[in-house]
């Protein structure tokens, strides 16, 4: 069983809330994680017909009989449960850590949480394995240090690589879904990814959105794989697929809400710069991206035209998973001016006295001077304590007064 960094956050939330809702993409490890809660917890799976009938025959009676330490998997399949759950929680409102719900994202699940469980439940998003989790390394201290506004010297001292460059490359190529990491067979990984794409995209998302044309949506996701890491032009995508722009906007929202796609809006907090306002995005799992692009192995990936954008997306996801697993809330943006200045990632959150952290991402060991100039100008203009460059160097290095380069192997 692979250990997960987010487990500490689940335990913390259970001490403060009666109910915790753990959402995330299929097969990211939600059920396995919750099996570590202990044998006292009872589990009911709403995809199991017997469990579902037991819960839904009389939800109020069920929750009176099972009023503590209950896990309900795929709760979005039991909408009648939510109003009964609100009553059960209010019956002993001060008691914490009673219920855990899991579910893949759906409009109904989000609506039920906001309407029936507001103030009663904490929601936590779980992702597939991060880089450190895939190799069963401890969580990096960098995320907490960045949130505390630690000095650049402290950050450099903490940025000690725990992985080899070969391990980083293997994770980048394979992606983060746990099951292939538990089976060392490359044939199994390829078969698993193929069947996952078929079952998840065609069956699960189709079930969540019954009016969705599944075949066209799969074509849309395949097209998104070619745009991963680029600015999006909805009109071009609509033209290529033969659909309307509103349809493309709806499909992008579905892809983001079901954890297939990461929507990255443009950063627009500058009063002096003319900014490009188009959003960009990434397929969230690099392994699925490479499967859709038919990149057969890590050697081919290294020389493929999409290598830079694929690497960028993997690092973005690694950073967001690292902050999320540490219980730190950040929002991702990208930055591009009409004059050509560009920064791959701007994270908004709490970083000591600062509210944003600019990050430049490079596949090579060293970045180009123009990218460093854009980063330096942004740091000075917004008084950021530090700007980061994530690359493939052997160790952390100062590149400027407030610019620190960190190897991806530290994350």
N, C-alpha and C positions, 0 to 999 in steps of 0.2 A: 504494500500500500504506500503510495507516494504521499509524503507529508506536504501540507499546503500552508503557505504563509498567512493566508486569510483566516485560518482557524482561530487565531487569537482575537480577531475582530468579532467573529461569531460569538465567542464566549463573553467578550466584553458587552456586546449588545444584549445578550441574554440576562445580564445582571441589571440592565436598566429598563428593559421593555418586556411586557407580557408576551409579545409575539415578534418573531424575526422572520422576514421574508427574504429568502435567498433566490435571486434570479440569475439567469445566465444561459448561454447557448447550450444546446443539447450536447451531452457527452463531455462536458467540461469538468465533471467530477463532483457535482453537488451532492448526489446521493452517497457517494463514497466518503466524502468529507463528513456528512452527518452521521454516518455509521460510527464515527469516533466519539459521538456524544456519550455513549455508554449504553449498557444493556437495559437500563431502566426506561429508556425512551422507546415508545411504541411507534411503529411506522406503518402508515397506510398509503398505498400507491393508487392514485386515481386513474391510472391506466390499467390497473388490475380490476376486472369486472366485479369480483367478490368484494374487494375493499371498497370500491366505489358504491356498490349497492348498500353495504353496511353503513357507510357515512351518510348517503343521501336518502335512505329510507325515512329517517327522521333526524335531521342534523342537530336539532336542539337536544334531543334525548342522547344522541351519540356524544355530544360535548359535555353533557352532565355525567355520563358514564366514564368519559375519557377527558378529564378536565386538567390534566397536568402531564408534562413531558411527552408531548405528542408531535410527531413529524407527519406532515401530509405532503406527499410528493405530487408534482404536477397539479397544483391546486386550481389552476385556471380551468380545469375540466370539471370542476364542481362549484359553479357560481352560487348555488343555493347555500353553500357552506358559510359564505362571508357574513351575511346578516346574523346567522346563528353564532358565529364566532365573536362578533361584536358583543352580543348579549352575554356570552360565556365569559369574556374578558371583563366586562363591567360588573359581573357578579362578584369578582374578587380583583378589583382594579389594581390594588397595591401589590399583588403577587406578581413577581417577574419570572421570566424564563419558562413559560408554560407551553408555548406552541412555536413550532417552526414550520413554515410553508416554503416549498420550493416551486419554481415554475419557469418555463421558457417565456420569453416576453410575448405579450399579446395585449391588444387594447383593452380587453375585458379584465385581465389581471391588474393592469395599472389602474383602471377605473375602480375596481372593487377595493383595492388598497386605499385609494384616495377618498372614496365615498364611505366605506364601512369601517375601515381600520385607521382612519386619520387620528394621530396622537396615541394610538394603541400599538402600532407596529413600526419597527425599523426595517428599512429595505436596504439590502446589501447586494451589490452585483459581483458575481464570481466569473472569472475568465478562465480559459485554458491555462496550462502551465506557463509561468514566466520562465525566462532564461535560467535563473538560479534554481527554480523549482524543478525544471527538467533534469538538472544534474544534481538535485538534492543538496544544494548549498544553502546556508543560512541566508536570510534576507539581508540585503545590503543596508548598512547604516546611513548611506548617502541620502536616502529619501527623508529621513527624520532630521538629519543635519541641515539639509537644504530648507526644510520647513522652519527650522529654528534660526535661520539666517546666520549659520556658522561661517567663520572666516574662511577665506580661500586657502589658507595654510591648513586648517583643520580638514577641509574637504579633500585637499591633495593627500594628506596623510591617510585618510580613510579610503581613498580610491586605489586600493591594492587589488589587482586582478586575482580572482579565485578560480578562473577557468582558463584553459588554453585557447588559442585562436582557432584550433581545429574543433573544439567543443562548441564554440560560438557559431562557427560556420555550419556545423551539423544541425544545431537547433534552428538556425536561420532557414536552412533548406527544408527541414522536416516539419516545422511548426510546433504548436504547443498542445495539441490534443493528447490527453493522457494515455489512451489505450495503445496507440502505436509505440509509445515510450516503454510500455510494459512488455512489449514483444519485439525482440531484436531483429526479426525478419524484415528485410526490405520489401519482399513480395507481400507480406501481410500489410505493411504500411500503405503500399500502393492500392491494394484491394480495399482496405478500410477507407481510405480517402475517397475512392471512387464510389463506394456504396454509401458513404456518409453524405456526399453531395447529392446522390440520387434520392436517398430517403429523407434527408432534412429539407432540401430545397423543394422537392416535388411533393412530399407528403405533409410534413409538419407545417411549413409556411402556407401551403395550400389549404390545410385544415383551419389555420388561424384566420385566413382571408378567403372565404369560400368563393367569392366572385373573381378571384385572381386567375388569370390565364397562366397556368403553371409552365407550359412550354415556352411562352413568350418571356415569362419572368426568368426562366433559366437562361435564355438567350441574353437577357438583360444583365444577369450576373456575370456571364462569360464576357460580355462587353466591358463591364466594370473592371474586370481583371486587367484589361488592356489600358485602362485609365487610372489604375491604382497609383497614387502619388502625384497625379497631375491635377491642374485646375480643371474643373468640370464646366462644360458647355452643354446645358440641357438641350438646346436646340439641335446641336450636332448629334447627340445621343438619340433624340427623338427621330431625327431624319434617318439615321442608320437602322433603327428598329421599325420604322414606319408607324410610329404612334405619336400622340400629341405630347407637348411639353408638360401639361398638367399630369398626364399619366407617368411621365418620367419622374416628376417631383414626388408623386405618390409612391412610386416604386423605390425611390431613394429613401424615403421615410421608412418604408417597410424593411428594406435591407439594413438600415441603421438600427431600427427598433428590435430586430430579431438577431442582432449581434453578428451579422454577416459583414457589414460595412461600417467603417468609422467615419462619420461626417466631421470635417474640420472646417469651421467657418473662418472667414478672413478677420484678422485683427483690425479694429477700426478706431483705436483710442488715440490717434495722432491728430493734433490740430495744425501741424505744419507740413505734413507730408501728404501727397496725393497717393492714396492707397488703391490697389487692385481689390475689388470686392467679391470676386468669384470665390466660391468655396472650393475645397479640394477634399480628398478622402483616400482611404486605403481599405482593401480587403483586410479584415482584422487578423486572419491567420495566414502567415507566410506559406505554410505548407499547402493549404488549399489554393492559395494564389498560384503557386508553382504547378500544382496539379492541373488547374484550369488552363494555364499557359503551356502545358505539356513540356515542362522542363524536367528532364529525366533524372538528373543527378546534380550534386553540388559542384562538380567540375564544370558542367555546362552552364550552371547558374552564374559562376564567377565571371564568365565572358559574355553573358547574355546582355542584350541592350537594356533590359529592365532591371539589371542588377542593382544599380544605384537607388532607384525608386523602391524596389523591393526591400533593400536594406533599410532605407529610411522608414518604411512602414513598420518593419519589425522592431526597430529601436523605439519608435513612437509608442507602439503597443507595450513594449517592455517597460518603458518609463511610466505609462499610465497604470499598468498592472502593479508596478512597484509602489507607487503612491497609494493606489487603492488598497492594496494588501496591508499597507501600514496605517490605514484609516485616515488618510489625508486627502481632502477633496481638492482637485484641480480641474480646470477647464482648458481644453486644448484649442489653439488658434494657429493660423499660419500668417506670415507677414510678407507682403510684397508691395513695393512702391512702383509707380509708373516710370520712375527713373531707373529701375532695374535692381534696386536693393532688395534682398530677399533673406529671410530667416525661416528655416524649416518648421520650427515649432516655438510658439509662445505659450507658456503655461501660466494661467491666472490662478492665484490662490494666496495662501499666506506663506511668505518666505522671509520670516523675520520682519524687518521694517518694510520690506518691499512687497508688492502685490503681483509681480510678474517675473518670470524666469525665461529668458531667451535661450534657445538651444539650436545649435547647428549640427547636422548629422552628416558624417562623411564615411564612405566605405573604405577609403584608403587610410594609410597611417597618418598622413598630413593633409590638411585642407589648403585650398587656394587663398591667396591674400585678399582677393575681392570679397569672398565670403566672410573672412575675418574682419574686414573693414565695416561691412554692414552690421555685424554683431557688435563691434566696438562702438559704433555710432549709436546704436539702439541702447546699449548699456549706459552711455553717457547721457543721452537725451532723457531717459526715464529713470536715471539714478538707481540702476540695479546694482546690488552688491557684487553680483557675479553673472557672467554669461558662460554657458557650457558649450564645448565642442565634444561630441561623442564620436570616436573613431576607433581604429584598430591598432593603436599604438601599444607598446609594451608596458608603459607606465604613464601615470598622470604627469602633465607638464603645464607650466605657466606659459601662455602665449602672449599675454599682455597684462597690464596692471590688474584688470578685473576679468580676464578671460582664462578659463581653465579647461584644458583638454583632458578628457577622461576615457580610458579604454572601455569599449562595450563589455569586456570581460569582467568589469567591476560591478555591473548592474545586476 
